Amino acid sequence: MMKRAIITLLLVIWTVPGMKIFAQQDVKINGRIQYDYEFLKRDREDKWKIGNEFRRVHLSASGKLSEVFKYKIEVNFSHASLGFRDVYIEYLGGKYGNFAVGSKAEPTGLDIATSSKYIPFAERAMLTALQDFRWGTGIHYANHRLFDGRAGVQAAVTNKGSNGEGFVDKELEKGVNLVGRIYGKLEDKNHSSRFIHLGANYASRPYKDLKFRAENHMGPKYHYTMPGGVRRLESGFEFAGVYDRFSVQSEYKISEIPNTVAKDYRISGYYVLGSFFLTGEHRPYKHGAFGRVKPRKDIREGWGAWEVLVRYSEMAFSDDIVAVPDNAGMPDRIRNLGWGVNWYLTSHVRIMYNYIITRDQHPSGNLRAHIIRFQLDF
């Protein structure tokens, strides 16, 4: 089955650009490889748990069918399984914004909006787990041209389904996701590398148990259930500032779960991230998200770009959540403190190192994680 899926995708990528009825102006074939090693150990354990994985293996084709229609087909092949990512048809409406149908990343925050190719740490902050999957299928709208491009608005009406089965969802009557986001940019007109980002987002989702890992992809998984949960109402606030080689980024998000048993189900989370480029670069920004770092001198001319990072993040759970019998042993608060170094050999090749300390009230002590990633995209 997997072999047939890969062959079919390759045939589509190979043949679509040549179909004259589409009158395409440009077709791009893109991909990314993220290969990770992780070393995990708790303070009072003797042995390290060591693993490796292809965290992401993406392949995509995108282009325009005319001046106003755009498409993209992107799938993930990691873990020898096929998973949909961006799969959409988009109408480019100019000053009225863009309308898309299909699968796209939901507009739920700055960390989510930034592609995995450009996030500074190997894993996004914990609070993004309140959104159970980055992508959703449905109807998407985005307008990044407000106030001469200094502000934008995004919205989506989506469902999840299973990304490994083409996002098939045969139970839409159980509810859909309603998502919205606004953001603005305050900038120094004389220096494009000096600006402030402010944003807010909101989402209403059907109830679902919360399952996530603490900023490592091979560590233990936390599972919280909230009996009687009906919906998940998520509100988030975003801030980022870039001043040449130095940047800060932070978000706060709260999730309230209305329920039929009169309980106070609340989950809150936040993070604060700092970045500094030893070699003088800065984090580029466009359309409410951070983008590709371009070294001043890549590995062919010098030492590439070097970035050092620090991040603190936290998730907290209300007493009524912790008191649920099925949540016995789950912590009421999880804290992460992480350091990192990124070496950008070129604008498309990066080596990453993260050291993450997780404090989760475990009897064996804090969890320590060393993460190394080799990344290439094209």
C-alpha positions as CSV (number, residue, x, y, z in Angstrom):
1,M,0.0,0.0,0.0
2,M,2.8,2.4,1.0
3,K,4.7,1.6,-2.2
4,R,1.6,2.4,-4.4
5,A,1.1,5.7,-2.6
6,I,4.6,6.8,-3.2
7,I,4.5,5.8,-6.8
8,T,1.2,7.7,-7.3
9,L,2.6,10.8,-5.6
10,L,5.7,10.8,-7.8
11,L,3.6,10.4,-11.0
12,V,1.4,13.3,-9.9
13,I,4.4,15.5,-9.3
14,W,6.0,14.5,-12.6
15,T,2.9,14.8,-14.8
16,V,1.0,17.7,-13.4
17,P,3.5,20.4,-14.5
18,G,3.2,19.2,-18.1
19,M,-0.6,19.3,-18.4
20,K,-1.3,22.1,-20.8
21,I,-4.9,22.6,-19.6
22,F,-3.5,24.1,-16.3
23,A,-1.4,26.7,-18.1
24,Q,0.9,26.9,-15.1
25,Q,3.4,29.8,-14.8
26,D,5.7,28.1,-12.3
27,V,6.0,24.8,-10.6
28,K,8.1,24.2,-7.5
29,I,9.2,20.8,-6.1
30,N,10.2,21.2,-2.5
31,G,11.1,18.9,0.4
32,R,12.8,18.7,3.8
33,I,14.7,16.1,5.8
34,Q,15.0,16.3,9.6
35,Y,17.0,13.5,11.1
36,D,17.2,13.5,14.9
37,Y,19.2,11.8,17.7
38,E,17.8,12.1,21.3
39,F,19.5,11.1,24.6
40,L,17.0,11.0,27.5
41,K,17.6,10.3,31.2
42,R,15.9,11.2,34.6
43,D,18.0,12.3,37.5
44,R,17.7,9.2,39.5
45,E,18.0,6.7,36.7
46,D,21.2,5.1,35.7
47,K,20.8,4.5,32.0
48,W,20.3,6.8,29.1
49,K,17.5,6.1,26.6
50,I,19.0,6.8,23.2
51,G,17.0,6.9,20.0
52,N,17.1,8.3,16.5
53,E,14.4,9.0,13.9
54,F,13.5,10.8,10.7
55,R,11.4,13.5,12.4
56,R,10.1,14.8,9.1
57,V,10.5,13.7,5.5
58,H,8.4,16.0,3.4
59,L,7.9,16.2,-0.4
60,S,5.7,18.7,-2.1
61,A,4.7,20.2,-5.4
62,S,3.2,23.7,-5.7
63,G,2.4,26.2,-8.4
64,K,-0.1,28.4,-10.0
65,L,-2.8,27.4,-12.5
66,S,-3.3,31.0,-13.5
67,E,-2.8,34.5,-12.0
68,V,-5.5,33.8,-9.3
69,F,-5.4,30.0,-8.6
70,K,-2.6,28.4,-6.6
71,Y,-2.2,24.8,-5.3
72,K,0.1,22.8,-3.1
73,I,0.4,19.1,-2.4
74,E,2.7,18.1,0.5
75,V,3.0,14.8,2.3
76,N,5.2,13.4,5.1
77,F,6.9,10.0,4.7
78,S,8.5,9.8,8.1
79,H,8.1,6.5,10.1
80,A,7.4,4.8,6.7
81,S,3.8,6.1,6.7
82,L,2.1,8.6,4.4
83,G,0.6,11.6,6.1
84,F,-1.1,14.7,4.4
85,R,0.2,18.1,5.3
86,D,-0.6,21.1,3.0
87,V,-3.0,19.9,0.3
88,Y,-5.1,22.7,-1.0
89,I,-6.5,24.8,-3.8
90,E,-6.3,28.6,-3.2
91,Y,-7.9,31.6,-4.8
92,L,-5.7,34.7,-4.7
93,G,-8.1,37.6,-4.1
94,G,-5.6,40.5,-4.0
95,K,-6.7,43.2,-1.5
96,Y,-9.7,41.0,-0.5
97,G,-7.4,38.2,0.8
98,N,-6.9,34.6,-0.2
99,F,-9.5,31.8,0.1
100,A,-8.4,28.2,0.2
101,V,-10.1,24.8,0.5
102,G,-8.3,21.7,1.7
103,S,-5.6,21.1,4.3
104,K,-3.5,24.0,5.7
105,A,-1.9,24.9,9.0
106,E,-4.5,26.4,11.3
107,P,-3.9,30.1,12.3
108,T,-3.5,29.6,16.1
109,G,-0.3,31.4,17.0
110,L,3.2,32.6,16.1
111,D,4.9,29.3,16.9
112,I,2.4,27.3,14.9
113,A,2.5,29.8,12.0
114,T,6.3,29.4,11.7
115,S,7.3,26.4,9.5
116,S,9.3,23.6,11.1
117,K,12.0,24.5,8.7
118,Y,12.5,27.8,10.6
119,I,11.5,27.2,14.2
120,P,14.6,27.9,16.4
121,F,14.2,24.9,18.7
122,A,13.8,21.3,17.4
123,E,10.3,21.2,18.9
124,R,7.7,23.9,19.3
125,A,6.7,25.0,22.8
126,M,4.4,22.8,24.8
127,L,1.3,25.1,24.6
128,T,1.0,24.3,20.9
129,A,-0.2,20.9,22.0
130,L,-3.5,22.5,22.9
131,Q,-4.1,22.3,19.2
132,D,-4.0,18.5,18.6
133,F,-2.6,18.7,15.1
134,R,-1.1,21.6,13.1
135,W,-3.2,21.1,10.0
136,G,-6.9,21.1,9.5
137,T,-9.1,20.5,6.4
138,G,-11.8,22.8,5.5
139,I,-12.1,26.5,4.4
140,H,-9.3,28.9,5.1
141,Y,-9.0,32.7,4.7
142,A,-6.0,35.0,5.0
143,N,-5.4,38.6,4.3
144,H,-1.8,39.8,5.0
145,R,-2.3,43.2,3.2
146,L,-4.1,45.2,5.9
147,F,-2.6,48.7,6.6
148,D,-0.1,48.4,3.8
149,G,1.0,44.9,4.9
150,R,1.6,45.9,8.5
151,A,-1.3,43.7,9.8
152,G,-3.2,40.6,8.9
153,V,-6.2,38.5,9.7
154,Q,-6.7,34.8,9.3
155,A,-9.7,32.5,9.9
156,A,-10.6,28.8,9.3
157,V,-13.5,26.4,9.6
158,T,-11.9,23.0,9.7
159,N,-12.1,19.4,10.9
160,K,-9.3,17.0,11.7
161,G,-10.0,13.5,10.6
162,S,-7.0,11.3,10.2
163,N,-4.1,12.8,8.2
164,G,-2.8,9.3,7.4
165,E,-6.1,8.5,5.7
166,G,-6.5,11.7,3.7
167,F,-8.3,13.6,6.5
168,V,-11.4,11.4,6.1
169,D,-13.9,12.5,8.8
170,K,-17.3,10.7,8.7
171,E,-18.6,12.3,11.9
172,L,-18.7,16.0,11.2
173,E,-21.9,16.2,13.1
174,K,-19.8,16.1,16.2
175,G,-18.5,19.6,15.5
176,V,-15.8,21.5,13.6
177,N,-13.0,23.8,14.6
178,L,-13.6,27.6,14.4
179,V,-10.3,29.4,14.3
180,G,-9.3,33.1,14.0
181,R,-6.2,35.2,14.3
182,I,-5.2,38.9,14.0
183,Y,-1.7,40.3,14.2
184,G,0.2,43.5,13.6
185,K,3.7,44.6,13.0
186,L,5.4,47.8,14.3
187,E,8.6,48.5,12.6
188,D,11.5,50.9,12.3
189,K,11.2,52.1,8.6
190,N,14.9,52.7,8.5
191,H,15.9,49.2,9.7
192,S,14.0,46.2,8.4
193,S,15.6,44.1,11.2
194,R,14.0,46.1,14.0
195,F,10.3,45.4,14.6
196,I,7.6,44.2,17.1
197,H,4.9,41.6,16.4
198,L,1.6,41.6,18.4
199,G,-1.1,39.1,17.9
200,A,-4.2,37.4,19.3
201,N,-5.9,34.1,18.4
202,Y,-9.0,32.2,19.3
203,A,-10.3,28.6,18.6
204,S,-13.4,26.6,19.5
205,R,-13.0,22.9,19.1
206,P,-14.8,19.6,19.8
207,Y,-13.7,18.0,23.1
208,K,-10.7,15.7,22.9
209,D,-8.3,14.2,25.5
210,L,-5.0,16.1,25.7
211,K,-1.9,14.1,24.8
212,F,1.5,15.6,24.3
213,R,5.2,15.4,25.0
214,A,7.4,18.0,26.8
215,E,9.3,19.5,23.8
216,N,11.0,16.2,22.9
217,H,9.6,13.8,20.4
218,M,10.9,10.5,22.0
219,G,10.2,11.2,25.6
220,P,7.2,10.2,27.7
221,K,3.7,11.2,26.7
222,Y,1.3,13.0,29.1
223,H,-2.4,12.1,28.8
224,Y,-5.2,14.1,30.5
225,T,-8.9,13.3,30.2
226,M,-11.8,15.5,31.3
227,P,-15.0,13.6,31.8
228,G,-18.1,15.4,30.5
229,G,-16.0,17.7,28.3
230,V,-18.1,19.3,25.4
231,R,-15.8,21.8,23.7
232,R,-12.4,23.4,24.0
233,L,-12.3,27.2,24.0
234,E,-8.7,28.4,23.4
235,S,-7.5,32.1,23.6
236,G,-4.0,33.1,22.9
237,F,-1.8,36.2,22.9
238,E,1.5,36.7,20.9
239,F,4.5,38.9,21.2
240,A,7.8,39.1,19.4
241,G,10.5,41.7,19.1
242,V,13.6,41.7,16.8
243,Y,16.4,44.2,17.2
244,D,19.1,43.3,14.7
245,R,20.8,40.1,15.9
246,F,18.7,39.8,19.1
247,S,15.1,38.6,19.3
248,V,12.5,37.6,21.9
249,Q,9.3,35.6,21.3
250,S,6.5,34.8,23.7
251,E,3.0,33.5,23.8
252,Y,0.3,32.8,26.4
253,K,-2.6,30.5,25.8
254,I,-5.5,29.3,28.0
255,S,-8.0,26.5,27.2
256,E,-11.3,26.2,29.0
257,I,-13.3,23.0,28.6
258,P,-17.1,23.5,29.2
259,N,-18.6,20.3,30.5
260,T,-21.7,18.6,31.7
261,V,-20.4,17.8,35.3
262,A,-19.9,21.4,36.5
263,K,-16.1,21.1,36.9
264,D,-13.5,23.8,36.4
265,Y,-11.4,22.4,33.6
266,R,-8.7,24.9,32.7
267,I,-5.3,24.5,31.1
268,S,-2.9,27.4,30.7
269,G,0.5,27.7,29.1
270,Y,3.2,30.2,28.1
271,Y,6.8,30.4,26.9
272,V,9.5,33.0,26.6
273,L,12.3,32.5,24.0
274,G,15.4,34.5,23.4
275,S,17.7,34.3,20.4
276,F,21.1,35.9,19.6
277,F,23.1,35.6,16.4
278,L,26.8,35.5,17.1
279,T,27.6,36.2,13.4
280,G,25.3,39.2,13.0
281,E,22.2,37.8,11.2
282,H,18.6,38.4,12.3
283,R,15.4,36.4,12.2
284,P,13.4,37.4,9.1
285,Y,9.6,37.8,9.3
286,K,6.7,37.8,6.8
287,H,3.0,37.5,7.0
288,G,2.8,37.0,10.7
289,A,5.5,34.3,11.0
290,F,9.3,33.9,11.1
291,G,11.1,32.8,8.0
292,R,14.4,31.5,6.5
293,V,17.7,32.7,8.0
294,K,20.3,33.6,5.4
295,P,23.9,33.5,6.6
296,R,26.0,36.5,5.7
297,K,28.7,34.1,4.7
298,D,27.7,30.4,4.3
299,I,30.0,27.5,4.7
300,R,31.5,28.0,1.2
301,E,32.8,31.5,2.1
302,G,33.1,31.4,5.9
303,W,31.6,29.8,9.0
304,G,27.9,30.1,8.2
305,A,25.5,31.6,10.8
306,W,25.6,30.8,14.5
307,E,22.6,31.3,16.8
308,V,22.3,30.7,20.5
309,L,18.9,30.2,22.2
310,V,17.2,30.0,25.5
311,R,13.5,29.1,26.2
312,Y,11.4,28.7,29.3
313,S,7.9,27.2,29.0
314,E,5.2,26.0,31.4
315,M,1.8,24.3,31.3
316,A,-0.6,24.3,34.3
317,F,-3.7,22.3,34.9
318,S,-6.6,23.1,37.2
319,D,-7.3,21.1,40.4
320,D,-10.4,19.5,38.8
321,I,-8.4,18.1,36.0
322,V,-5.7,16.6,38.3
323,A,-8.5,15.2,40.6
324,V,-9.9,13.0,37.8
325,P,-9.1,9.3,38.7
326,D,-7.8,8.6,35.2
327,N,-5.3,11.4,35.5
328,A,-3.7,9.9,38.6
329,G,0.0,10.4,38.5
330,M,-0.2,13.3,36.0
331,P,1.5,16.5,37.2
332,D,-0.5,19.7,37.8
333,R,2.4,21.7,36.3
334,I,5.1,21.0,33.8
335,R,8.1,23.2,33.3
336,N,10.8,23.2,30.6
337,L,14.1,25.1,30.5
338,G,16.0,24.7,27.3
339,W,19.2,26.0,25.7
340,G,20.2,25.6,22.1
341,V,22.7,26.3,19.4
342,N,21.9,26.4,15.7
343,W,24.6,26.3,13.0
344,Y,23.3,27.4,9.6
345,L,25.9,26.1,7.1
346,T,23.8,27.6,4.3
347,S,20.3,29.0,4.2
348,H,19.0,25.5,3.5
349,V,21.2,23.3,5.7
350,R,21.2,23.5,9.5
351,I,22.6,21.5,12.4
352,M,20.8,22.0,15.8
353,Y,21.6,21.1,19.4
354,N,19.1,21.4,22.2
355,Y,19.4,20.7,25.9
356,I,16.0,20.5,27.7
357,I,15.4,20.0,31.4
358,T,11.8,19.0,32.2
359,R,10.4,19.4,35.7
360,D,7.2,17.3,35.9
361,Q,7.0,16.1,39.5
362,H,8.1,12.6,38.5
363,P,9.4,10.3,41.4
364,S,12.6,9.7,39.4
365,G,13.4,13.3,39.1
366,N,13.7,15.8,36.3
367,L,14.0,14.6,32.7
368,R,17.1,15.7,30.8
369,A,17.2,15.6,27.0
370,H,20.0,16.2,24.5
371,I,18.6,16.6,21.0
372,I,20.7,16.8,17.8
373,R,19.1,17.5,14.4
374,F,20.5,17.4,10.9
375,Q,18.2,19.4,8.6
376,L,18.1,20.0,4.9
377,D,15.4,21.5,2.8
378,F,15.1,22.4,-0.9
